[in-house]
């Protein structure tokens, strides 16, 4: 089988990251230079796994803009530009829409919907969306309307105790999920092989599957051992500075396959965006 080239959109760490949104952690000072160095190493690690990096310049006025995952949901068939739950993060989406336009037809989430990409987990043709402090039922319904025609089933799942659905559960194989059962109900994911984080490593459920490897924070050795014992190939990355901003490994990239169809060439593409209205987008 010929493999699809993977692309990751990333964005440099904002110099204002110290003013990031915080929900579950106390504010501590973030070393911007160190955060940048770790972010570059993260990009390098993705490159090592065969991923092409499309790096956007830092946005000095947008503290959380390194966390590009929250601004869009990219599927093979389309990309959905979100409307982030935190008001301070809404201006992040314009530049992400511009970066995705060469690759995908775009659709948009509208007021009163709010959606963070960190709440959206696709496994096969199922898209789980966390009902968190950031994402609401209206956005789930709107997303379902956009992706339903492509054959996706969208399921809202309650999340409590953490920021996003993907703080609590992430895919590590076609049929396997890494999960913290304290923050989501494992019964919402019946049918999957579930691997639980080590109970002493509550933040450890966020892993990023890329190519043949799984990018995984160096901070969680016990859960890493569990994963390796189950045969998963772990590629550790040190993301300690961005963790102070409540970021983990999935949130720093938008990872997708280069479209087979050559979206730029297709008549359905540029200039025929669905649901683009004026206003707060
Ligand atoms: C926020 O609260 O929005 C940021 N400080 C952290 C966002 C992390 N995003 C993610 O895990 N998808």
Boltz pocket constraint, residues with backbone or C-beta under 6 A from the ligand:
constraints:
  - pocket:
      binder: B
      contacts: [[A, 20], [A, 21], [A, 22], [A, 23], [A, 64], [A, 67], [A, 69], [A, 70], [A, 86], [A, 89], [A, 117], [A, 118], [A, 119], [A, 163], [A, 164], [A, 245], [A, 246], [A, 247], [A, 248], [A, 250], [A, 251]]
      max_distance: 6.0
